Amino acid sequence: MVRSLYNGVSGVRTQGFGMDVWANNVSNINNVGFTASIPEFKSIFYQTSIAAGNNPTQDQVGLGATGMTTALSFYKQGPFMKTDNVLDMAIGGKGFFGVTNGSGTYYTRAGSFGVDKDRYLVTNQGNYVLGTQNALTQVAPSPGAIEAFGRVNGTAAVTQAYTPSIDTTDLDLGDIVSQGKIRLPEFLYLPTKPTSKVTFKGNLDSSFKTEPITLPVDAATYTSNIDNASRTINLRGQVTADATITRPRKGDMVTVTATDANGKTAEFSAPIDEHGNWSVSQKFENDFDLATAPNLTAKINTTKEVANQEKYATELLNADGTKNRLELTLTKRIPQGANGTVWDAVATVKDANGAVVSNTNGELNFDHEGRLVSTTLASIDSSGSQIKLDFGAPVAAGQIYSGVTSTAQTKSISIAQDGVPEGILKDYHTNNSGNILAQFTNGQVRSVGKVALYHFQNEQGLAKMGDNIYSQSANSGAAFFYKDAGGKSIYGAQIASRTLEQSNVDLAQALTEIIVTQKAYDANAKSITTSNEMLQRAIELKR
């Protein structure tokens, strides 16, 4: 009977432990990043009254229950809440942020972050957030950037700023031991990156343009015969392409002018066929003197090829931030060859006032399929810097280029230069890989730091330290990073920016468990009073 009293006492104590846990969950329901605890109980031990012998069951009596432990519900994701703080982060999946107060490393899922007076990334409790820092190089801003930065406290001008050394939007985390504090400077500056290369891509129209032209026909290319009896002149000839008549076509008209000894003239014409042949037989009136062979001249009404000319221009950035202008003129060489086309190129660099800084010329040679096979226009000087003129990279043997082509299609040339103007920090934001990105006024984006994400073999073994932070223990094992097949550290989760993970406490479940715990507490208390009454009855039997 005495055992039942102690069993009741252990039950009351155990249910009180459970009530403490559930009440703590409810009290932290609005606590960012709070992870609910679940009370777990166990029997103390059992006492065997009589050996089992031949009985099919044991004759054992339990000696009560006790609170065993509290399990952490890391398996359950808390709801997300959007915020206006660009540095707030929420972990979508498993993992913990690492923080330090200088004396040790701790872990939390509460991503309510900001910066301290020294511009280090910290938690609301002032702990430093751990991660990888992009190396910051101190630089002197340009006069324009100094003016844009303004003055600190209304007095001192900003004469020093920082530049993230690695040009990336996704830093490599490296190893756990290399993680440290992350600094987010107020004054970030990207100096001007001068132009070193101008890239051309697209197509130059290889189709030729023509315009009408009248050209003399060489007398050596045709023959004439005068028939005095019929008063007829017969002419026959052939027009072939040469330096003067570049493109004779079927239907072009050859016009012959005959002038007799008296100065009287007559004009007659004949078309050429697809081979350039032409012939004509012209009968004359009696007033035209054929006694003396007339003077004959011939001309052809045809078309001539006109050189295509294309002009392009782009800005060039100098190291001091000033700008020059590159002008490129391409003129197709005529006549067009059977094996391809040649474009003569003239490149000129002018300063902001239009004065010529330098110029050079060369040629672009295309094969019969329109592929650029060679160029003699490689680079040009711009205020002391050599600018590479890139018309494409070889894609096959024989130096065949892929950047610019010349086919009978619409012209469409795009020009890009790799210079970037100076930029100053516009704002910070984060991405789903945990990078804290600096957005600059010139459109450039650099990762200034990357927040580390830690994992454990046994999250349940973490030791609670208060303020929603945990420390590793022998039960949790050491913190580690996930790695990909190449050994590179990866997250294994995603980070939601401008977002906080709320407490994962299920209020309905917690209130239900409180009611159940209360009833269990009452029942155990009742077992104590009932056992007391039974003992009282036994004492009264002696009387």
C-alpha positions in Angstrom: 0.0 0.0 0.0 2.9 2.3 0.8 4.1 1.8 -2.8 0.9 3.2 -4.2 1.5 6.4 -2.2 5.0 6.8 -3.7 3.7 5.8 -7.2 1.1 8.6 -6.9 3.8 11.1 -5.8 6.1 10.1 -8.7 3.1 10.5 -11.1 2.3 14.0 -9.7 5.9 14.9 -10.1 6.1 13.5 -13.6 3.0 15.2 -14.8 4.2 18.4 -13.3 7.3 18.0 -15.4 5.2 17.5 -18.5 3.1 20.6 -17.6 6.3 22.7 -17.3 7.4 21.6 -20.8 4.0 22.3 -22.5 3.6 25.6 -20.7 7.1 26.6 -21.8 6.1 25.8 -25.4 3.0 28.0 -25.2 5.0 30.9 -23.6 7.4 30.8 -26.5 4.8 30.6 -29.3 5.8 34.0 -30.7 9.5 33.5 -30.2 11.4 33.6 -33.5 13.1 30.3 -34.3 11.9 28.6 -31.1 11.8 24.8 -31.4 9.1 23.1 -29.4 10.0 20.4 -26.8 8.1 17.2 -26.2 8.2 15.7 -22.7 9.0 12.0 -22.6 8.4 9.7 -19.6 9.6 6.3 -18.4 8.9 3.8 -15.6 11.2 3.9 -12.7 11.6 0.2 -12.2 9.6 -2.9 -11.2 9.7 -5.1 -8.1 9.2 -8.9 -8.5 7.2 -10.3 -5.6 7.4 -14.1 -6.3 9.6 -16.0 -8.8 7.6 -17.0 -11.9 7.8 -20.7 -11.3 5.3 -22.4 -13.6 3.1 -19.3 -13.9 2.8 -17.9 -17.4 3.1 -14.3 -16.2 5.5 -12.4 -13.9 4.3 -11.2 -10.4 5.7 -7.7 -10.7 4.7 -4.3 -9.3 5.8 -1.0 -10.8 7.3 1.7 -8.7 6.1 4.8 -10.5 7.1 7.0 -13.4 9.5 9.9 -13.9 10.2 12.5 -16.5 12.9 11.0 -18.8 13.8 13.8 -21.2 12.5 16.5 -23.6 12.7 15.7 -27.3 13.3 18.7 -29.7 10.9 18.8 -32.6 13.5 19.9 -35.2 11.7 17.6 -37.7 8.9 20.2 -38.0 9.4 23.4 -40.0 8.1 26.5 -38.3 5.9 28.9 -40.4 7.7 31.7 -42.3 7.0 35.4 -41.8 8.1 38.1 -44.3 9.9 41.2 -42.8 11.3 44.5 -44.1 14.9 43.7 -42.8 17.1 42.7 -45.7 19.3 40.7 -43.3 16.6 38.5 -41.9 17.0 34.9 -42.9 15.0 31.7 -42.5 16.3 28.1 -43.0 14.1 26.1 -45.3 15.1 22.6 -44.3 17.6 21.2 -41.9 20.5 23.1 -40.4 21.6 25.8 -38.0 23.2 29.2 -38.2 26.5 29.4 -36.3 27.0 32.2 -33.8 29.8 33.1 -31.3 30.1 35.5 -28.4 33.9 35.2 -28.3 34.0 32.4 -25.8 32.5 29.6 -27.9 30.4 28.5 -30.9 26.7 28.1 -30.6 23.9 27.2 -33.0 20.4 28.6 -33.7 17.6 28.6 -36.2 16.6 32.2 -35.3 17.8 34.3 -38.3 16.9 37.8 -37.0 20.1 39.5 -37.9 21.5 43.0 -38.1 24.8 44.9 -37.9 26.6 46.3 -34.8 28.4 49.6 -34.5 31.4 48.0 -36.3 29.2 46.8 -39.1 29.6 43.1 -38.2 26.6 40.8 -38.7 25.1 39.9 -35.3 22.0 38.4 -33.8 19.5 40.2 -31.6 21.5 39.1 -28.6 24.7 40.6 -30.0 26.3 37.3 -31.0 28.5 37.3 -34.1 27.1 35.3 -37.0 29.6 32.9 -38.5 30.4 32.5 -42.2 32.9 33.2 -44.9 34.0 36.8 -45.6 34.9 38.0 -49.1 38.4 39.7 -48.7 37.9 43.4 -48.5 40.5 45.7 -50.0 40.8 49.3 -48.9 40.7 51.7 -51.8 40.6 55.5 -52.4 37.3 56.5 -54.1 37.2 58.9 -57.0 36.2 62.5 -56.3 32.8 61.7 -57.7 32.4 58.8 -55.4 33.5 60.8 -52.4 30.8 63.4 -53.2 28.2 60.6 -53.6 29.2 59.0 -50.2 28.6 62.4 -48.5 30.0 63.1 -45.1 30.1 61.1 -41.9 28.2 62.8 -39.1 28.0 65.9 -41.3 31.7 66.6 -41.0 34.4 64.2 -42.3 34.4 63.3 -46.0 34.7 59.6 -46.8 38.2 59.2 -48.3 38.5 55.4 -47.8 36.2 52.6 -48.9 36.3 48.9 -49.5 36.2 46.7 -52.5 35.2 43.0 -52.4 38.3 41.2 -53.9 36.5 38.2 -55.4 34.1 38.9 -58.2 31.4 36.4 -57.4 27.8 36.1 -56.3 28.4 32.8 -54.5 31.3 32.4 -52.2 32.8 29.0 -51.4 32.3 28.3 -47.7 35.5 26.3 -47.2 36.0 24.3 -44.0 34.3 24.7 -40.7 37.5 25.9 -39.0 37.8 28.8 -41.4 34.4 30.4 -40.5 34.5 33.7 -38.8 32.7 37.0 -38.4 31.2 38.8 -41.4 31.6 42.5 -41.9 29.3 44.5 -44.0 31.0 47.9 -44.6 28.8 51.0 -45.1 31.1 52.3 -47.8 31.8 49.8 -50.6 33.3 51.0 -53.9 34.1 49.4 -57.2 36.8 51.3 -59.2 36.4 51.8 -62.9 37.3 48.6 -64.9 38.8 50.0 -68.1 37.9 48.5 -71.4 40.3 45.8 -72.6 38.2 44.1 -75.3 35.4 44.9 -77.7 33.5 41.9 -79.0 31.6 41.9 -82.3 28.9 39.3 -83.1 26.3 38.9 -85.8 26.1 39.0 -89.6 27.4 41.3 -92.3 25.1 41.3 -95.4 27.2 39.8 -98.3 24.6 40.4 -101.0 25.8 43.1 -103.4 24.1 46.3 -104.3 23.9 47.6 -107.8 23.1 50.8 -109.6 22.5 51.6 -113.4 25.5 52.5 -115.4 26.4 53.0 -119.1 29.9 51.8 -120.1 31.7 51.7 -123.4 32.2 48.4 -125.2 35.6 47.7 -126.4 35.7 47.7 -130.2 38.0 44.6 -130.1 35.1 42.6 -128.7 32.8 42.9 -131.7 33.0 42.7 -135.5 31.1 44.6 -138.2 30.2 43.9 -141.8 28.7 46.4 -144.4 26.5 45.0 -147.2 26.3 47.9 -149.6 23.8 46.1 -151.9 21.2 45.8 -149.1 22.5 48.9 -147.3 22.9 46.9 -144.1 25.5 46.8 -141.4 25.8 43.6 -139.5 27.5 43.5 -136.0 28.3 40.6 -133.7 30.1 40.6 -130.4 30.4 39.3 -126.8 30.4 41.2 -123.6 32.5 39.6 -120.8 33.1 40.7 -117.3 36.2 42.7 -116.8 37.5 45.5 -114.5 35.1 47.9 -116.2 32.0 45.8 -116.8 31.8 43.8 -113.6 28.4 42.1 -113.9 26.9 41.9 -117.4 23.5 40.2 -117.3 21.1 38.7 -119.8 18.9 41.5 -121.3 21.4 44.3 -120.9 21.2 46.4 -124.0 24.2 47.2 -126.3 23.6 50.4 -128.1 25.6 51.1 -131.3 26.1 54.6 -132.8 27.1 54.8 -136.5 28.4 58.1 -137.9 28.9 58.5 -141.7 31.4 60.7 -143.5 29.0 63.5 -143.6 28.4 63.5 -139.8 25.0 61.9 -140.0 24.4 59.5 -137.1 22.1 56.5 -136.6 21.6 54.5 -133.4 20.4 51.0 -132.9 20.4 48.4 -130.1 20.5 44.7 -129.3 20.2 42.7 -126.0 22.9 40.3 -124.8 22.0 36.7 -124.0 23.0 34.6 -121.0 26.5 34.1 -122.4 27.0 37.8 -123.2 26.6 37.4 -126.9 24.8 40.0 -129.0 24.1 40.7 -132.7 22.3 43.2 -134.7 21.6 43.8 -138.4 20.7 47.4 -139.2 19.3 48.7 -142.6 20.0 52.3 -143.5 18.2 54.8 -145.8 19.7 56.2 -148.9 20.7 59.4 -147.3 23.2 57.6 -145.0 26.6 57.3 -146.7 27.9 53.8 -146.6 30.4 54.3 -149.4 32.9 55.1 -146.7 32.9 52.8 -143.7 31.1 54.7 -140.9 32.6 55.3 -137.5 31.0 52.8 -135.0 30.9 53.1 -131.2 29.2 50.8 -128.8 28.1 51.1 -125.2 26.2 48.8 -122.8 23.5 49.8 -120.4 24.1 47.6 -117.4 24.5 47.8 -113.6 27.6 48.1 -111.5 28.2 46.6 -108.0 28.3 49.2 -105.3 30.4 48.7 -102.2 28.4 48.0 -99.0 29.5 50.1 -96.1 28.6 49.6 -92.5 29.5 51.8 -89.5 29.5 50.9 -85.8 30.5 52.7 -82.7 30.7 52.1 -78.9 32.1 53.8 -75.8 35.4 52.8 -74.3 36.2 53.3 -70.6 39.6 54.5 -69.5 41.2 53.7 -66.2 40.6 57.2 -64.9 36.8 57.0 -65.6 36.9 59.1 -68.7 35.4 57.8 -72.0 36.6 57.5 -75.5 34.7 56.4 -78.6 35.5 53.6 -80.9 34.3 54.0 -84.5 34.5 51.1 -86.9 33.8 51.4 -90.6 33.5 48.2 -92.7 33.5 48.5 -96.5 32.9 45.4 -98.7 35.6 45.1 -101.4 34.3 44.8 -105.0 34.1 43.0 -107.2 33.0 40.1 -104.9 35.3 37.1 -105.4 34.1 33.6 -106.2 35.7 32.2 -103.1 34.3 34.6 -100.6 34.2 38.3 -99.6 36.6 40.7 -98.1 35.6 43.7 -95.9 38.1 46.5 -95.5 38.0 47.8 -91.9 39.0 51.2 -90.5 39.0 51.6 -86.7 39.3 55.0 -85.1 39.4 56.0 -81.4 38.3 59.6 -80.5 38.3 61.3 -77.2 35.3 63.1 -75.6 35.9 66.2 -77.7 36.0 64.3 -80.9 39.8 64.5 -81.4 41.4 61.4 -82.9 43.4 59.4 -80.4 44.5 56.6 -82.7 43.4 54.7 -85.8 44.2 51.5 -87.6 43.0 49.5 -90.5 42.8 45.9 -91.6 40.6 43.5 -93.4 38.1 40.7 -92.6 38.2 37.7 -94.9 35.2 35.4 -95.2 35.0 32.1 -97.1 32.3 31.2 -99.6 30.1 30.0 -96.7 30.3 33.3 -94.9 32.6 32.2 -92.2 35.3 34.6 -91.0 38.6 32.8 -91.6 41.1 35.6 -90.8 41.4 39.2 -89.8 44.3 41.6 -89.7 42.5 44.0 -87.4 43.5 42.7 -83.9 43.7 45.7 -81.6 43.8 49.5 -81.3 45.3 52.0 -78.8 42.9 53.9 -76.5 44.8 56.5 -74.4 47.7 54.2 -73.8 45.8 51.0 -73.4 45.6 48.3 -76.1 42.0 47.3 -76.8 41.5 43.9 -78.3 39.0 43.8 -81.2 37.4 40.4 -81.0 35.5 39.1 -84.0 35.0 35.6 -82.7 36.9 32.5 -81.5 38.1 29.7 -83.8 35.6 26.8 -83.8 37.5 24.5 -86.2 40.8 23.9 -87.8 42.0 26.6 -90.2 41.2 29.5 -87.9 37.5 29.7 -88.7 35.8 32.2 -86.5 32.3 32.0 -84.9 31.6 35.5 -83.9 31.0 37.4 -87.2 29.7 35.9 -90.4 29.0 37.4 -93.8 26.1 35.9 -95.6 23.2 37.1 -97.8 21.0 37.8 -94.8 19.9 40.8 -92.9 22.8 42.6 -91.2 22.7 42.3 -87.4 25.9 43.2 -85.6 26.0 43.6 -81.8 28.9 45.2 -80.0 29.9 44.6 -76.4 32.8 46.1 -74.4 34.0 44.6 -71.1 34.7 47.9 -69.3 32.6 48.7 -66.3 32.1 52.2 -64.8 32.7 52.8 -61.1 30.0 51.9 -58.7 29.2 52.7 -55.0 27.1 50.6 -52.7 23.4 50.9 -53.4 22.0 48.3 -50.9 22.5 44.8 -49.4 20.3 41.8 -50.0 20.6 38.0 -49.6 20.0 35.0 -51.8 18.8 31.5 -51.2 22.4 30.3 -50.9 23.1 32.4 -47.9 25.2 35.0 -49.7 24.9 38.6 -48.5 25.0 40.5 -51.8 26.1 44.1 -52.4 24.2 45.8 -55.2 26.2 48.7 -56.8 25.0 51.7 -58.7 26.7 50.4 -61.9 24.6 47.3 -61.8 27.3 45.0 -60.5 26.6 42.5 -57.7 29.2 41.0 -55.4 28.9 38.6 -52.5 30.4 40.3 -49.4 29.9 37.3 -47.2 28.2 33.9 -47.0 26.5 32.7 -43.8 27.5 29.2 -42.8 24.9 26.4 -42.3 25.8 23.7 -39.8 24.5 20.1 -39.4 24.6 17.4 -36.7 24.3 13.7 -36.8 21.9 13.8 -33.8 20.1 17.1 -33.5 18.2 15.8 -30.4 21.5 15.7 -28.6 22.1 19.5 -28.7 22.2 21.2 -25.4 19.8 24.1 -24.8 21.6 27.3 -23.8 18.6 29.8 -23.7 17.9 32.6 -26.2 17.1 29.9 -28.8 20.7 28.9 -29.0 22.2 25.4 -28.6 25.7 24.0 -28.0 27.0 20.7 -29.3 27.4 17.9 -26.9 28.7 14.3 -26.8 25.2 13.2 -27.7 24.9 15.5 -30.8 28.3 14.9 -32.2 30.5 17.6 -33.8 29.0 20.1 -36.3 29.8 19.5 -39.9 29.1 20.8 -43.4 27.4 18.9 -46.2 29.8 18.2 -49.1 29.1 17.5 -52.8 30.8 14.8 -54.8 33.8 17.1 -55.4 34.3 17.8 -51.7 32.9 21.4 -51.9 30.8 22.6 -49.0 27.1 22.9 -49.8 24.0 24.0 -47.8 21.6 21.1 -48.1 18.9 23.6 -47.5 17.7 27.0 -48.8 17.7 30.4 -47.2 14.6 32.6 -47.5 15.6 36.3 -47.4 13.6 39.0 -45.6 12.0 36.1 -43.8 11.9 34.7 -40.3 11.0 31.3 -39.1 8.4 31.5 -36.4 8.1 29.1 -33.5 7.1 25.6 -34.6 4.8 25.2 -31.5 1.4 23.8 -32.5 -0.9 25.7 -30.1 -3.9 23.4 -30.6 -1.7 20.4 -29.7 0.0 22.2 -26.8 -3.4 23.2 -25.2 -4.7 19.6 -25.7 -1.6 18.2 -24.0 -2.0 20.7 -21.1 -5.6 19.4 -20.6 -4.5 15.8 -20.8 -1.6 16.5 -18.4 -3.9 18.2 -16.0 -6.2 15.2 -15.9 -3.3 12.9 -15.4 -2.1 15.1 -12.6 -5.5 15.0 -11.0 -5.6 11.2 -11.3 -2.3 10.7 -9.7 -3.3 13.1 -6.9 -6.4 11.0 -6.4 -4.3 7.8 -6.2 -2.5 9.4 -3.2 -5.7 10.3 -1.4 -7.2 7.0 -2.1 -4.2 5.1 -0.8 -4.2 7.3 2.3 -7.9 6.4 2.9 -7.1 2.7 2.5 -4.3 2.9 5.0 -6.6 4.7 7.3 -9.1 1.9 7.1 -6.4 -0.6 7.9 -5.4 1.3 11.0 -9.0 1.5 12.1 -9.3 -2.3 11.9 -6.9 -2.6 14.9 -9.3 -0.6 17.0 
